Amino acid sequence: IYVIEGLLEYKVEGKPAVTLKAGEVLFIPAGVIHAAKNVGPQNGAELATYVVEIGKPLLTMSK
């Protein structure tokens, strides 16, 4: 994940939350539960790249 603008907080299963600002990068391994939240005063935007096996879903929702 590459943060384009704003201040985004990421919670990744098994790790403490991390807050990233524009220009910073985070790698989340496939299959790891994670969530993101805009914690800044302005808009937040990210660029994410996914490698998905043929026939597999892009994401699976978790409770």
C-alpha positions in Angstrom: 0.0 0.0 0.0 1.3 3.4 -0.9 -0.3 6.4 0.8 -0.9 9.2 -1.8 -2.4 11.8 0.5 -3.5 12.3 4.1 -2.9 10.4 7.3 -4.1 6.7 7.3 -4.1 4.3 10.2 -3.7 0.6 9.4 -4.5 -2.3 11.8 -2.9 -5.5 10.7 -3.8 -8.8 12.5 -1.1 -9.6 15.1 0.7 -6.3 14.9 0.3 -2.9 16.5 -1.6 -0.2 14.6 0.6 2.0 12.3 -0.1 5.4 11.0 1.3 6.4 7.6 1.5 9.8 5.8 1.8 10.6 2.1 4.8 8.9 0.5 5.0 6.0 3.0 4.5 2.3 2.2 3.1 -0.7 4.0 3.2 -4.4 2.9 0.3 -6.6 4.0 0.8 -10.3 3.2 -2.0 -12.2 1.4 -4.7 -13.6 3.7 -3.9 -11.3 6.6 -6.9 -9.5 8.2 -6.5 -5.8 8.1 -8.4 -2.5 8.2 -7.6 1.1 7.3 -9.0 4.4 8.7 -8.4 8.0 7.8 -7.2 9.7 11.0 -6.2 13.0 9.5 -8.1 16.3 9.1 -8.2 16.0 5.3 -8.9 13.4 2.6 -6.9 10.3 2.6 -6.0 8.2 -0.5 -3.9 5.1 -1.1 -2.7 3.0 -4.0 -2.9 -0.7 -3.5 -1.7 -3.6 -5.7 -3.1 -7.1 -5.4 -1.9 -10.4 -6.8 -4.9 -12.7 -7.0 -4.9 -16.3 -8.1 -7.3 -17.1 -11.0 -10.7 -18.2 -9.7 -10.0 -16.8 -6.2 -12.0 -13.8 -4.7 -10.2 -10.5 -4.4 -11.3 -10.2 -0.8 -13.3 -12.0 1.9 -15.2 -9.9 4.5 -14.4 -10.6 8.1 -16.4 -9.7 11.2 
